[in-house]
Amino acid sequence: MNDVLRLSGVTKAYNKGQPNAVEVLRGCDLTVKTGEVVALVAPSGSGKSTLLHIAGLLDSADSGAVEIAGQDTQALSDRRRTAARRQDVGFVYQFHHLLPEFTAAENIILPQLANGVDRKAADARALSLLDIVGLADRASHRPAELSGGEQQRVAFCRALANEPKLLLADEPTGNLDPGTSDRVFEALMTLVRSTGMSALIATHNLDLAARMDRTVRMQEGVLVAGV
């Protein structure tokens, strides 16, 4: 299998060069292969969100290499980084961040239109994704008319709208009760497996982590194999 994501020696410090500098990442190495779902388990404040932002080109590493689909992204211009992020990476956060004035389907259609997809094709993909997560009958509902779990499932579909190679999720079920969390996680796994994409999913939930292909842990700013 090819590597969809490869991090090599990634470092990141805040207030670098200052007396109060904080080293968050101290040389992180990670590969995520095509079709692989990797759990990232780490306590709050450990740097996992920083790692995900760097992996998804929302932030830059101080040193090291970040490759997505075989492309070294560190040397890319801001414009090309933006294009790579839009086309190759999907993001899911703890909170859904859906646009409240648009329907579930429209929230999935809009990123496709921004990426140059034809409206008819965007409509069809939105409905197909909603069907996979059991929300085809809620396509015309606005976020306020959906439950928390339904809103998060729509957010998953939006993240996959442009068929990214890599999904990055930061505590995607952390804002849900245990029962809803389990159902929403199953919907996420169904989406990922049905599309064959790769995913790096940060979670505190060890039961959910155990259902992924592999677990890595953040320990003193580096990544180590999970147990």
N, C-alpha and C positions, 0 to 999 in steps of 0.2 A: 504494500500500500504506500502511496505517496504521502508526504507530510503536508497537511493543509496549514498548520501553524508550527513555526519553529522559533523558539526564543533561545538565544545563546548569550550567556554572560550579561544579562540585563541588569543594570543598576539604576537606582533613582534615589535622590536625596532632596529634601526640601530645606530651604535656607542654606544651600550649599556654600561653603566657604565662610559661614558665620559661626560664632560660638554656640548658637542654639541649633545648629544643623541636625537634621534627623535623617538617618539612613533608613530608607524604607525597604528597598530591594538591594541585595548585596551580591548579585551575580546569579540570576535565575536562569535555569536551563529547563526547557520543556518542549516536547513535540506532541502534536495531536495529529493523528493520521486520518486519512479519508474514511468517513463513516464512523469514526470513534467518538464516544461520548465520555468525557473525562470530568470527574468531580474534583473541585478545588475546595478543600476543607481548611478553614482557618478562622481564628477568633476575630472579633471586631477590632479594628485598628491595627491589624497585622500587615496590611498592604495589599490585600487581595483585590480591592477595587482599583487601586493604582495599577496593579498587574493587568487587570482586565482592560483598563483604559489604554494602556500602552499596547497591549495585544490587538486592540481594536482601532488603533491609530487616532484615538482621542487625545492622547498625551504622547510625549516623546521620552525615550530613555536617555539617561545621561551617557551611558555607554552600553555596548553590546549590540546584538543584531536581532531584528524582528523580521521574519520572513513569512509571507502569506502566499500560499499557493506557489511557492518557489521563488517569489519575488522579494528581494531585499528592499524593505520599505524605508530604511533609514536615510537613504540618499534621495528620496523622492521630493519633488517640490510640493508646496502646500496644496496646489491645485491637483496634482496627481495623487497625493495622499487622500484628499477628499473624495476623488473618484474611486479609488481603491476601497475606501471605507464604505461608500454608498453601494458599490457593486458586489463586494466580496464578503462583507461582514454584516451580521444582523445582531441587534442588541435587545436584551430584555432586562428590565430592572425590577426591583421589589414592588414599586408602584407603577401602575400601567401607563400613566401619562397619555391617555387617549385624548384626542381633540373632542371636547364635549359637544360642540355644535354639529358634528358630523356623525353619521350612522356607523355601525360596526363595519359594514362593507366599505363605506367611504374612507374610514381610517386605514383600511388595507389598500384601497385603490390609490390614494393620494401619493404614497411613496413610489408607486409604480409609474404614475404619470410624471413625477419629478425625474424619473430615470428614463423617460422617453418611450414608455410602453403605450401602445395603442389602448384607447379607452375600453373598447370591446374586450380585448384580451385581459386588461386589468380587472374588469368586472368578473370575467369568467374565473380568473385565478382567485380573486377574493372569495367568491362563493365556494370554490373548490376547497380552499383552506378552511373556511368556516364549517363546511360539511365534515371535514376530517375531525374537527374538535367538537362536533355535535352541536353546532350553533347556526346551521343553515337557516333555521326558522327565526333567528334573531338578527338577521342581516340588516333589516331596516330599523332596528332599535338604536337609539342613542345611548351613550355610556350610562347616563343617569337611570336608564330603564333596565340596566343589567345588574346582576349581582356582582360582588367582588371577584368571585371565581370566573364568571363569564367575561368580565372586563379583562382579566389577566389572560384568558384564552385568546381574546381578540388581539391583545398585545403580542402574544406569541405569533399569531398569524401575520400581523403587521411586520414583525421582525423578519419573517420568512418571505415577505411579499416579492422581493426582487431576487429570489433564489440565491441567497448568499452561499458561499462555500463554507463559511464558519459562523456559528452562532455563539455569542458570548452572553451569559446570563448571570446576573448578580443577585443572589438570594431571590429567585423568581417566585417562590412560594412563601417567603418570609412574612408576608403581611396577611396570611390566610390562616384560618383555623385548621386543626389537623386533618379533619375529614375532607374539607375542601382542598387543602394542600395536596393530599394524595391524588384526588381526582384531576386536579390541574396538572400535576406532575405527569400523570399518565397521558394526558392530552399532549403535553410537550414532547414526551418520548415518542408518541405516535407520530407527531409531525416530523420530528427529526429522523426517525427510522424510515418513514414513508418517502422522504425526500433524499435520503442517503447522505445528508450533510454531516459535518463534524460539529461538535459542541464542547465548550468548556463552561461548566456550570458551577458557580460558587454557591455553597450551601452550608448551613450549620447542622442540617438534618442528616445524621449518620445513616439512618434507614434509607433515605433517598439516595445518598451517596453510594450505598452498597448495591443499588439497582443499576448503576452505571457501569461502564466497561472497566474503569480504572479510577483510582483515587490518588491525588497528590495533596500534600499538606504544606502549608507555609510555616516555616520554622526559622525564627531569627533572620528573616529576610531572604531565605533561600527556599527552594522547593525540594521536598523529599518525597519518596514513594510512600503511599498510604499503607496502613495496616488494617 
